[in-house]
Amino acid sequence: IILKNKRDYSPSPDVVKIFQHEKPLEVATLVRNLGAYPDAELVFSGQVSRVIRSCNLALLNLWKIGSKLPRNLKIKLVNSLIHSRIDYCSGLLAGLLSKDLDRLQKVQNAAVRFIYGRRQYRGTTELRKTLHFLPVRSRIIFKLCLLTYKALNGFAPKYLSNLLHRRPLTSNRLDNDQTQLVKTVSKYVPNRGAFSVAAPVAWDQLPQSLRECPTLEMFKSYLKTFLFKRAYNCS
């Protein structure tokens, strides 16, 4: 695969010729790496399509036995078969296009309807709130902030920690909050999903008391509560 952006006017990967032992190699537009599927422009639309396809197949099979299952078991099945697929490598989806994010949200909405046995189209926001399900956008932010917390507190590989920098103290700033991070600005849309760009933005939106949590388990609990209240406008 050859990575390039839309502003790159070099030859398209479709016409680039790569040879190995005098034999031409085919340039792929989508590759698999540890279960993730990055594409040439790193927008992860192919990843989303594969997740949706596998989730829809799982839901199709679940509907066949859904009438015989109690609701608590349906919730467990949705968490293990649907949410596990949506959440896998979701930290890579921080810069996901809105249209792809909406596609993933529709899958979760379909899973909620399965839990309540409603095939017809109805609003699912209140149902998700009752089930305490974070919407897809909030699930991605949860994974990103969790990885950021680990990187800042020595629970993540050093190559991730080196991408983050705490805001320095200055005498000119009224708010000298060192729990905030230095933001990296990128005008190119796919770059906004890079960890060094997306992580400071998501992290600085958290309240200071949450960023200062002393333990990982406490941070995870408070983070989900914060994102849940923000997603559903709870007081």
C-alpha positions, 0 to 999 in steps of 0.5 A, a space after each residue: 500500500 502507498 500512503 498519500 493525501 488528496 493534495 499529493 499530486 504525485 502519481 496515483 498508486 494505481 499507476 505506480 509500478 513496483 518490482 521485486 526480482 523483476 516481477 511487478 507487485 500489485 499495489 493494494 488500496 487496503 491492507 490488514 494490520 493486526 485486525 485493522 484495515 488502513 487505506 491509502 488516505 488513512 480515513 479508515 472507510 474500509 475498516 468501517 465497512 468491514 465492521 458493519 458487514 460483520 456486525 450486520 451478519 451477527 445481528 441477522 443470526 441473533 434475530 433468528 433466536 431473539 424471541 427465545 432470549 431474555 433481555 439481559 442475555 441479549 444485552 450480553 450478546 450485543 456487548 460481546 458480538 457488536 460492541 466488541 467489533 465497534 470498539 476494536 481499534 476504535 482509537 484509530 477512528 478519532 478522525 473518522 468522517 461524519 458519514 462513516 461515523 453515522 454508519 457505525 451509529 446505525 449499527 448500534 441503533 439496530 443492536 438496541 432495537 434487537 434488544 427490545 425486539 423492535 424491527 420497525 424504525 423508531 428513535 433509539 436515543 432513550 433506549 440507549 440511555 436506559 441501557 447505559 450505552 455510550 453512542 459510538 462517538 463517545 465510545 471512540 473518545 473514551 478509548 482515546 482518553 483512556 489511552 491518553 491517561 495510560 500514556 501520561 502515567 506510564 502505562 503505555 509504550 514510550 513511543 506513545 508517551 513521547 507524542 504528548 507534551 504537558 502545557 508548560 507553566 507561564 507567567 502570562 497565563 491566568 490558568 496554569 493547569 499543567 494537566 492540559 496538553 499542548 495541541 498540534 494543529 493540522 489543516 489536513 483532515 485525516 491528520 486530525 485522527 493522529 494520536 498526537 493531534 486528536 488526543 490533546 483535543 479530547 483530553 483538554 475537554 475533560 474537567 480538571 478533576 477527571 484528568 487528575 484521577 489517581 488510579 486507572 479504575 477510577 478514571 475509567 469509571 468517572 470518564 464513562 459517567 462524564 461522557 454519558 452525561 454529555 452525550 445525553 444532556 444529563 445534569 
